[in-house]
Amino acid sequence: MTDRININTDGMELINIQMTYGSKYCVAILNDSEDTEKDVFEIRGYSLRSFNQKWKKRIEGNYIKMKEIEQTDDG
């Protein structure tokens, strides 16, 4: 049986999602494409055990591009 994660994107476009090295969390990058005047992204962390959102960080600017998530060996 396979469990599914249902991530509420609040109408934002999902750009990238990756699991952390410990496989306890996943990190997602979302783009708020409704705001055409500036680039708006959110980075969100989700628990893979409870499937709940644990944190989010909103980033706004005039020209921002986010594509992939990298993690160092120390976390």
N, C-alpha and C positions, 0 to 999 in steps of 0.2 A: 504494500500500500504506500502511496506517495502523498505526503502532506503538501499543501499549497500555501504560499504566503500571499495574502491579499493586501496589497499596499494601496492605501488611499492617497492618490496623487493630487487631490484637491484641484483637478482640472489642469495640472501642470504636465508638461511633457517629460517622460522618463528618459534620461540621456544614457545613464550607465548605472549598473548595480553590481557589487562584488561582495563576496564573503571575506571576512578577515581571516588571517592565518589560523587563528584558534577555532574557527568555525562556530563561534558563539554569536556573532553579530554580522549584519550586512550593512553596507554603506551605499546610499543611493544619491545620485545627482539628478536634480529635476530643474527644468527651465520654465520660467513663467513667461510664455510667449505672448500673453495679452498686453504686456507693457512694451510697446514698440519704441518708446523714447530712450530706453536704456536696457542694458542686459541685466536680467535678474535671475539668479540661481538659488536653489536651496540644496544644502547637503544634509541628509538625514541618516541617522543610525537606528537600526531596528534589531531587536533581540530575536535570534532564531529559535529560542526556546519558548518564549511567550508570544512571539509575533507582534509585540507592541513597539511603537516608536519610542526610543529612549532619549533622543536629542535631535535638534535641528539647528542649522546656521544659515541665515539668509545673507546672500552676497549680492550687492548691487554696484553697477559701474557703467561707464560709457562704452567700454569695449572689454568684455571678459569672455573667455572661451574655456569651457571645462569639458573634458572628454573622458579621461580615465583616472582611476584612483590607484595610487601607489602606496604601499606600506613598507616601512623599513623592517629589518629583522628584529629590532627591539620593540616593535609594536607601534 
